[in-house]
Amino acid sequence: MLKRPPDAQPHSRRPRYPGRNPRGFHDKYKELNPERYASDVQKVLASGKTPAGTHRPIMVEEVLRCLRPRAGDVAVDCTLGGGGHARAILDRVQPGGRLIGLDVDPLELPRTEAHLRAAGFGPETFAAHHGNFAGLPQVLATEGLVTADLILADLGVSSMQLDNPDRGFSYKEPGPLDMRMNPSRGESASQLIARASEETLANLLQENADEPHARLIASLLKQQPPGAPGAIATTHAIERLVRNGLTSALPNLAKADVKMSVRRTFQALRIAVNDEFSALDWLLRSLPQCLTPGGRVVMITFHSGEDRRVKKAFQAGYRAGVYAAVADEVIRSTKEETFANRRAASAKLRWAVRASD
Ligand SMILES: C[S@@+](CC[C@H](N)C(=O)[O-])C[C@H]1O[C@@H](n2cnc3c(N)ncnc32)[C@H](O)[C@@H]1O
């Protein structure tokens, strides 16, 4: 029998799968323990998926090509997330430069800050702020700045947020129907559905996700089956409600189309719960005053409602002479990246350069 060396760590088993269905998030994903299950993480990456609990930054090369970070630059990452883009920028603004990272999520922000600190970025090079990018001028002011040389916003939610069932962003796992990026503010998706009228829900499904069956889904959300509790409380409950309701009202609708409608319902609710369009509009309005003359901004969007806003604001700024140059065409991820990371498929990147005064 093989003997364990005297200084070896005692072997401890991963908690045994208790045989319930569905399995819990923390039992299910070996990727949540990457040190121990490195080969499992590699298998997940090779299949084009993102290991649970991590976020793979999208279009890093393209972001760097458009932002052109140089030593000494002051950069702002408005959507710090897991810090992937921030790390790539921080490496390039040294020596002498710094990055201010901003995120509205109070749960993920400390983890990312700790991770960047452990990578060697002290307070003189990296500052982490909990807040909404709608208040970017105020964040710059607290750092003693009026403008920055580079600004990045990579919109939407991170894989850590999406994958964590307790946050309620996805129906992959059962969880409370919450969807708040900042769980200590505002109302959850469940409360929003209970409070809003059918018409309001139909409008938000239409405006936030271009949902073709907006009216029907809004009526499903408001007419719960007899005996159901007052509010739709879980991710699985709303997924079932929309899927079954669409299938019985529109029996010829393909399964794939039903799935797309469920996804768009989640997207529309998330945008409404987090007031995402209004935050984006504020950011787009304050960008010119927050950029140093000649400074550069990159925005990565994930659906048409966001991209339309960015495109319009950049083009209007160009016509007004606020921007010296803006992207003519949207930049998409390479075929290789899209293959390796499915979340890159819908990403669109636009850039602009602040005119010199
Ligand atoms: C797609 S992730 C960013 C990923 C990041 N670029 C990386 O490399 O890991 C988007 C992040 O933006 C944050 N966020 C979304 N809207 C925000 C807002 N209005 N203000 C600040 N942060 C926001 C989310 O909490 C999330 O962490």
PDBQT file of the ligand as one rigid body, heavy atoms in Angstrom, charges set to zero:
ROOT
HETATM    1  C1  LIG A 401     -19.293  42.084 -18.711  1.00  0.00    +0.000 C 
HETATM    2  S1  LIG A 401     -18.837  42.432 -17.070  1.00  0.00    +0.000 S 
HETATM    3  C2  LIG A 401     -17.262  43.186 -17.225  1.00  0.00    +0.000 C 
HETATM    4  C3  LIG A 401     -16.172  42.199 -17.307  1.00  0.00    +0.000 C 
HETATM    5  C4  LIG A 401     -14.785  42.805 -17.253  1.00  0.00    +0.000 C 
HETATM    6  N1  LIG A 401     -14.535  43.649 -18.403  1.00  0.00    +0.000 N 
HETATM    7  C5  LIG A 401     -13.713  41.755 -17.121  1.00  0.00    +0.000 C 
HETATM    8  O1  LIG A 401     -12.732  41.781 -17.870  1.00  0.00    +0.000 OA
HETATM    9  O2  LIG A 401     -13.847  40.884 -16.243  1.00  0.00    +0.000 OA
HETATM   10  C6  LIG A 401     -19.835  43.801 -16.677  1.00  0.00    +0.000 C 
HETATM   11  C7  LIG A 401     -19.635  44.327 -15.277  1.00  0.00    +0.000 C 
HETATM   12  O3  LIG A 401     -20.189  45.640 -15.249  1.00  0.00    +0.000 OA
HETATM   13  C8  LIG A 401     -20.871  45.855 -14.055  1.00  0.00    +0.000 C 
HETATM   14  N2  LIG A 401     -21.870  46.896 -14.326  1.00  0.00    +0.000 N 
HETATM   15  C9  LIG A 401     -22.960  46.804 -15.117  1.00  0.00    +0.000 A 
HETATM   16  N3  LIG A 401     -23.621  47.973 -15.146  1.00  0.00    +0.000 NA
HETATM   17  C10 LIG A 401     -22.901  48.843 -14.383  1.00  0.00    +0.000 A 
HETATM   18  C11 LIG A 401     -23.065  50.217 -14.026  1.00  0.00    +0.000 A 
HETATM   19  N4  LIG A 401     -24.112  50.926 -14.465  1.00  0.00    +0.000 N 
HETATM   20  N5  LIG A 401     -22.125  50.801 -13.259  1.00  0.00    +0.000 NA
HETATM   21  C12 LIG A 401     -21.049  50.072 -12.801  1.00  0.00    +0.000 A 
HETATM   22  N6  LIG A 401     -20.866  48.763 -13.090  1.00  0.00    +0.000 NA
HETATM   23  C13 LIG A 401     -21.768  48.156 -13.874  1.00  0.00    +0.000 A 
HETATM   24  C14 LIG A 401     -21.458  44.508 -13.707  1.00  0.00    +0.000 C 
HETATM   25  O4  LIG A 401     -21.700  44.429 -12.325  1.00  0.00    +0.000 OA
HETATM   26  C15 LIG A 401     -20.352  43.570 -14.178  1.00  0.00    +0.000 C 
HETATM   27  O5  LIG A 401     -19.465  43.276 -13.143  1.00  0.00    +0.000 OA
ENDROOT
TORSDOF 0
